[in-house]
Amino acid sequence: MDLRAFASVAANGNSQQIFAALNTLVQQEVGAIICSCSTFDAATGKAKRIYSNQPDAYPVSGLKDVTANDWTRLVLGEGKIFIANSPDEIAKVFPDHQLIRSLGCGSAVNMPIKLSGSFLGTVNILNRANYYAPERVERFQQLEIAAIVAFCSLR
């Protein structure tokens, strides 16, 4: 899939089709064992997974509490990308680190998505340890506009 094909899905599809197309772009450009997208409600401190390419392990479901830690400070507070390239780095910030490891993942990148200063959510990708070298992270960040389109489809 290229950006033109993604745009066609965005113009004609529903939000789940658009997020699935975003996942296709992520897989082609970067690679991920797990690709999910979440929204956050700052007022309640709750997160909601709105897309998952691994629905058995990471289902789209109800709200969950967001734990205050370095991840929340960086991603939600400062709007900066989070990168972890080892299981130990993941364990420091993700309570479900054992599930992550059991799925063969040892690295993660979480990209905050904003539009006009408003926080829309995050795109979260995970793969084997040491997978997300700087060039892969750069390719992932180049998909930000497609992610903005996907999140806008929820409105």
ABEGO torsion letter per residue (X at the ends): XBAAAAAAAAAABBAAAAAAAAAAAAAAAAEBABBBBBBBBAAAGBBBBABBABAAABBBBBBBBBBBBAAAAAAAAAGBBBBBABAAAAAAABAAAAAAAAAGBABBBBBBBBBGGBBAEBBBBBBBBGABBAAAAAAAAAAAAAAAAAAAAAX
